[in-house]
Amino acid sequence: MALVDRFSRWLERLLEFVSALLVVGLTAIVVYAVCWRYLGGASPRWYDEVASILLVWLTYYAGALAALKRGHIAVESVLVAFPTHLRMVAALIGEVFVLGFFAVLAWTGMVLLDIVGGMSLISLRWMSLQVTQSVIPIGAALFILAQVLSLPRHLARLRRGVSLEQEEIDHALAKAKEVMEREGEPAREGRP
């Protein structure tokens, strides 16, 4: 489990770095285009296409990061309400559907890369569509990896009957209690 946790932390840092880099790049391109429009009267012709591609890349990489942190929209409180054996079966069925969807997306992305071979962007003829569209199979594979890496902790939490939201609330309350005790204030039950 320690190896999985270390690899998860490494992947989390990598996805955070890539996502941050994409945000900075997208912001720089948009600011550049706005300045160019005000100073020169028109945006660069490549701006819209490149900004759209960077936004898609950001969506895939940040989505994989959210999957690693189990941060996507979920209704775990419904699962937690089930009896333990049904809860675990429902969770595993859900995981199979999610992993299956992203496996199909990765395969379809690879097929798409074959289809767009030799094509390029309209505004930047030197940029291959295979490079820009590679985010589909790569992002899907990263999402699958993130789901698999976060699965043991997710299942353990569900086995205990605790949702991610409740775990986060309990963690925040424990931190607040710790801070209050360190500052010499008596901690009250319930709310800090």
N, C-alpha and C positions, 0 to 999 in steps of 0.2 A: 504493500500500500504506500510506503514511503516513496518508492520509485514513481508510482502513478502521481502522487502529490507533487513531487519535484518536477516531473514532466508537465503537469497541469500548470504549475506556476510559471515555468519557462514559456509554455505556449501562451499563457495569459499575457505575459510581458511582451512577447513578440506581436501578438494581435493588438495590444494597446499601442505599441510603437508604430505599427503599420497604419492603424486607424488614425492616430494622431498625425502621422505624416500625410495621409490622404486629406485630412481636414485642413492642415496648413496649406497643402498644395492647392486644394479647391478654393480656399479663401484667397490665396495669392492670385490665382487666375481670375476670379470674379472681381477682385479689387482692381487688378490690372485692366480688365476689360471695361470696367466702369470709368476709370480714369481715362483710358484711351477714347471712350465714347465722348466724354465731356471735353477733352482737349482736342481730339481729332475729328469728332463728328460721327464716328462709326466704330463699333467694336471690331476687333480682329475677326476674320472669317472663321478661324479654327476654334474660337472660344466656346461656342455653344456645344459643339461636338465633344471637345475634350472635357468640359465641365460635366456634361451628362455621363460620360464614361467614368470619370472620377467619382461621381455620386453613386453610380452602380457599384464600383469597387468598394467604396466606403460601406455601402449597405451590406455587401457580402462579408467583408472582414469584420465589421462591427457586429453583424449578426452572429458570426461564429463566436466572437468574444462573449456576447450575451448568452449564447447557448452554453458556453463553458461555465458561466456563472449562474446558469439556470435563471436568467433574467427575462426570458420571453414571457408573454402573457400566458398564464396558466390559472386553472381553478383548482389548486391543490386542496383547498378546504373541502371540496366535494369528495375528493379521494380520501381525505383523512376521516370523513364521516362514515366511510364504508367499514365493515368488519375487516380485520387485518388480512385474512386470506384473499378476500375479494379485492381489497385495496392493492395488494401486490400483483394480482393477476391483471387488474385494469391498468396499473402503471406499466407493466411489461408489454401489454397489448398496445398501449399508446406509444411506447418507445419503438416497437416494431414498425408501427405506421410511420413515425417520424423518420426513422432510419431508412425505411423502404422508400419514402418520398425522396429523400436526399440522394439515395443510391440511384434512383431513376433520373434525378436531375443531373447527377454527375455523368451518367452514361449519355444522356441527351446532350449535355454540354460537349462531351467528346465527339459525338456525331456532328454537332454544329461546327466544331473546329475543322473537321474534314470538309464540310460544305463551304466554309468561308476561306478555305485555303487559296492563296493567290490574290485575295481581295484586300483592299486597303480602305482607310478612312477617306471620306470625300474631300475634306479640307486639308488633310495632311497625307498626301499620297505615299509617303515613305513609311507610314505606320500601318502595319499589318492588322487586319481584323482578327487574326488568330491570337495576337497578343492581347488585344482589348477584350476579346470574348473568352479568353482563358480563365477569367475570373469565375465563370460559371462552374466548370468542373473542380477547380481549385477550391472555390468557396464552399461547394457542396461537400467535398472531401474534408475540409476543415470543420464544417458543421458536424459531420458524422464523427470525426475524431473528438470534437468537443463534447458531443452527447455521450459518447462511450466513456470518456475520461471522467465526466461528472456523474455518470450513472451510479457507481457504488455509493457515493455519499447521498445521492438523491433517494435511492432505495432504502438506505439505512435510516434516513430521516422519516420516510413514509412508514417504515416498519415500526418506528417509535410512535407514530401517529401525530407527527408534528409537520405543519406546512412550512415552506420556506419563509413566508411572511411572519409566522409566529416565531420561528427561530431568529429572524432578524430583530423582531421586537424584543425578545428575551435578551439577546446580545446587547442591544442598545440600553435596555434597563439595567443590566449588570454593569455596563461601562459607566452609566450615570451614577449608580450606587457607589461604585469604586471611586469615582471622582469626588463625590460628596463626602465619603469617608476619609479620603486623603486630605480634603480641605477642612476637616473637622466638624462638618455638619452631620447631624444624625440622619440616617436614611429612613424615610417613611415607607411603609408598605404600599405596594401598588405603584404609585407614580413617584418619580424622584423629586 
